[in-house]
C-alpha cells in the first residue's frame, strides 16, 4: 500500500528540481561561488530523489494496473502475468519507500567534503603511540581500498615506534561522510611489545575527523598570519634537506561562539616545496577554524537527536580492539566481531555500514517518517 504522507512530501520535488536546474545556469548565481556550490549540491541530491520518485510512481502505476486486470480480466494467462507483476511490485515497494524517506532527510552538508584525520596517542605511553601508528596503517589501507588519496601533513614519531601524533589529508568521494564515524577514543587491550611479564595492558588513542574547509567557508585575514620557515629535517619533519621548506604559521583568531581569542599554531613539512607547504598549512588553518565555528551546529544536532552514533564529542570511547580475544567492539551500537586482524588491515567497511544504518534509523525517527 502506498504511503500517502510520502506522496504528499514528494509533491513539488520535481518543480524544485527544475527551478534549481535553471538557477545553476544563471550567470548571477555562477558568480556567487558560495551560492553556486550550495545549489549544485542541492541539484545533485534532488536528482537522486527524482530518480527514486519516478521509480516509485511507476511501481504504484504497475500495482494499480495489475489490480485492474485481476478485477476485470478472465483470460488466465493475462491474469497470471498481472499477478506476477503485482507480486513483484508489491515486494519492491517497501524498500523503495525507505530509500525515498532517507533521501527526503536533508543530507549533512559536510558529508561530501574531503577530510583531515588527526590521530594522537593517548593514555598508555609508548604503547599508545604504537597503537596510534596501527590506526594510521588501518585507515591508510582502508582509504587505498576506496581509491582515496592520503597525504601526510605532519607527524611526530613515538620513542618506541608509531606516532605521538599524525595528521593526514584524505581526498576522494564522500570522504568525510564515511570517516566521520571514526571520531572518538579508540582503546586497545593487548600485551605490549615492551612488556616483559606478558601482561595485557589497556592503552588508547584519539581520532578526530574534520571536514576540510574550502577557501570561501571561512574568512581569514591573511595579512595577519605570521610565517616562519625551518628545515624539514628539524622539528619532527619528514624530509632531511638543506633548505627551509618547512613552514609554521601563527594566527590570532576570535571564536564567534565564545568571544575568546586564541593563537593557532600550525606546522607543515609535507613536501620539499615551501609554497606547497604554505598552501597546505593554510588549508589546515581554514579547516581548524571551520571546525571550531561549526561545533555549536554539531552539538545542536547531537542534543536534538540524542544520537549515539556521531555526536560531536571526540572524548567519547567508541571502540575496543581486544587482541587476546581477537575481538572488535563498537560501543555505540553494540557491534562485536571476531576478525580483529582483518579489521586492523583495513577491512572496516562492515562496521561503518552498521553505524550508517543506525544513524539513518535515528534520522528517520527524528523526522517522524
N, C-alpha and C positions, 0 to 999 in steps of 0.2 A: 504494500500500500504506500502510495506517495506521501511524503511528509509535506503537508500543506504549508506549514510555517517556513519550511525550506524554500518552497516555490515562491512564497511572498518575499523572502530575503533576496532571491535571485532576480526579482523584478528590478529593472533599472541597471543591472550589471552591464548589459550589452551597450546601453546608451552611454554609460560612463566610460566604457572601453573605447567607444568611438570618439568621445569627447577628448580623452587623454591622447588618443592617436593623432587627433588634429592638433592638439596643443604642442606636442613634441616636434611638430614641423614648423611651428610659428617662430620666426626669427627673433622676436622679443623674448620668447622663452629660452631659446637656444643661447642667447647672450647672457642669460642669468644662469650661470653654471649650477648653482646650488639647487635651484628650482628644476632645471632640466634633468639633473641626476635623479632627483626625487620622483619626477613624473615618469622617467624611463623605467625606474624600478617598479612603480605602480603599474605601468603598462605591461611589464613582464609578468607580474603577479596576476593581473587581470586576464592575461592571455591564457594562463593555465586554468583559471577559473572558468573562463568562457568555454574552453575545450571540454572541461568536465560537465558544465551546464548543458552544452549541446548533446553530449552523450546521454545525460540524464533525461532530457526531454525526448530523445529518440527512444530510450528504453520505455518511458511512460507511454509513448505513442504505440510501440510494439505490443505492450501489455493490453492497451485498450483495444487495438485491432484484433488481437488474438482472442480476447474475450467475446468480441462481437461475432467472430467466426464461429466460436463454440456455441454461441446462443442461437445463431441463425442458420448455420450450415449443416446439411445432413450427409454430405459426402464424407465417408470415413477417412479417406486419405487426407483430405484437406483439414479435417478435424485433428488428425494425428499430428500433422505439421504445425497446426496452430497451438496444440497442447505442448509440443516440444519447444516452440518459440516462447510460449508463456512461461514455462518452467525455467528456461534459460534466462529470460529477462528478469523474472522474479528473484532468482537466485543471485543475479549480479547487482540488483538494486541496493541492498543494504551497504555493501562495500563502497559503492559509488556515492551513496549519501554521506557516509563517514568521510570520504575524501573531500567532498564539497564542504562539509561542515568545517574541516580543518583549513581549507582554502579561504573560507569566509572570515576566519580569525585573522586580524592584521598580523603580518609577519613582523618579527623583530627587525627593525631597520638595520641593525648591526650585522645580521647573520651572513649577508653576502660579502662582508669585508674580509680582507686578509687579517692576519693576527700576529701579535707579538706574544711570544711564550717565554715566561721567566720561571726558571727552576732554581730553587735555593735549598741547600742542605739545612735542616732544622736541628731538632734535638738528636743527639747521638754522636757528636764529634766526627771523627774520621769516617765512621760507618755511614753517617748521614750524607756526607759528601760523595761517598762511593755510590750510595743509593740514588742521589741526585743524578750522577752520571748514568746509572742504569735507566732512569726515567728518560733522560735525554736520548739514549740509544733507542728506547722503546718508541718514543714519539718520532724520531728520525726515520725508523723503519716503517712506521705506520704512514707517515707523510709520503715516503717513497712509494708505498703501495697505492696511494691515492693519486700519484702523479703530481704532488705538490712540490714546490721548491723551498728548501730550507737554507737560510743564510745566518750564520752565527754573527751576532752583533758584538757581543763582549762575553768574556768569561774569566773566572778566577779558579784555578785548579786547587784541589784539596791536597793536603800533605801526603796522604796515602793513596791518592788516585781519585777519580771522579771530579766533581766540581763543588766549590763552595757556592758558586752562583754561575749560571749560564743563561744568556738571553739570545733568543733566535727569532728571526722574522720568517713567517711562513706565508707563502703566496700560492693562490690557486682558487678553485671554485668552492664557494661556501665554506671557507676555512674556519672563520670564527663561529659560524652557526653549528659546526661539528665539534670543534675543540673546546668550546666554552664550558662544556660539562666536566672538563678536567680540572677546573679551578678549585683549589682547596688543599687540604693537608693529606698527603699520601703516607701511610705508615707501613714499615716493613718489619717482619719478625723472622730472624734467621741468625745463624752463627756467623759472626763477622770473621773476615779473613785475619783480623788482628787478635782474635780471641784464642787463647791458649788452652782454656779449660773446656771448650766445646759447649759453652752455654749459649742459649738463644737470647739475643738482645732485641729490643724494640727501638727502632730509630724512625725518623720522619724527614720528609722533605715537602716543601710547599711549591705548588704550581699556580701561577697566575696567568690567565689567558686574556689578553686585552684586544679589542678591535682596533686595527690600525687606522689612525685618523688620516683623512685626506687634507690637503692644504687648506681647503675652504671650510673645514669643520670647526676650526678654532682660529682665533685671532692672536697673532704673536707679533710683537714689535721687534723685528729682527735687529734693529739698531741698538737695542738694549741688551743683546746677547754678548757676553764676554767669552772670547775664544782663547784657548791655549793649545799649543801643539807639543807633542813629545814623540820620542822614538817608540815605535810599536814594540820593540824588544823589552821595554820597561813597563812598569805599572801593569803587569799581567797581560801584556799584549801577546798576539799570536804570531807576529812576523818579526824576526830579528833582522833589522836593516839599519842603514847608516843615515837615513833621512827621517825627519819628523813628520811621519804620515799619520800618527795617532792624533786624535782631536779630543778636546774636552770643552764642553760648553757650560756656562753658568747663566742662569736666568732667574730673575726675581719675578714671582708670579703671585697674583692675588686671587685666592679661591673665592668665587662668587657665592658659593654655598655657605661659607663660614666667615668670609670677610678677612680671613687671616692671610698674611703674606709669607711665602716661604721661598727659599732658594732651591732651585732644581739644578742638580749636577749630573751630567751625562757624559760618558766617555765612549768613544768608538774607535776600535782598532781593526775593523773587519777586513779592510783592504790595504794595499800599499799605496793607494791613491788618496791623497789628502782631501781633494774636493769631494770625492765619493764618500769618504768618511764623514765629512761635514754634512752632506746631504742626508746620510742615514742617521746621524745624530739629531738633525732637525726633525726627521720623521719620528724618531723615538720621543722627542720633546712634544710634538703635536699629539702623539698617542697618549703620553702621560697626562697631559692637560685635559685631553678629551675624556679620558677615563675618569679623572677626578671630577670634572664638571658634570658627567652623566651618572655619577654614583648615586645621587639622590633619585634619579629616574629608575635606576636598577633596584634600589631599596624600596621604592614605592610599589613596583611590580611585585617584588618578593613578599611584602607585607600584605598586599591586596590578595594575592593568590595563595599565600601561606605555602608556597612551593617548597618541596624538599629536594627538588632536582637541580635547579640552577639559580640559587639565590646569589646575591652579591657578596655573601660572606665568605671571604677567602681563608678565614681561620678555621672553618669547619672541617672536621675529619671526614673525608669522603670514602676512602678505600684502604683496605688492608691487604698486603701481599705476604702471605704466610708460607715461607719456604719449606719448613718441616712437613707440612701437610699438602704442599703443592696447591694451595688454595688462594683464590682471589675473592674478596668480598667487597661489594659496593654497598655501604651502609645506608645510602639514601633510598634504595629501592629493594633492599634485602636480596640482592643478586649475588649468588655464590656459584662459582665453577671451580673445577679442579684441573685446569690446564695452565698452570702458572707459567711454565716455560714458554709455551706458545704465546701467551699474553705479553710477557716482557720482551718477546721477539717481535712485537708489533701487531699481534692479532687481537686488537681491542674493539673491532667494529661491532661485535655482537653486544658488548656491554653498552656502547654508545647508542646502539639501536634501542635497547631496552630503556635507556634514560630518555630518549626522544619520545618513545611510546608513553612513558609515564608522564612526561611534561605535557604531551598533547592531550592526555586524559584530563589533566588538571585545567588546561586551557578550555576544553570543551565544557567542563563542569562550571568554570567561572563565567563562560559566555552563555550558559544555560541553553546549549544547543542539543 
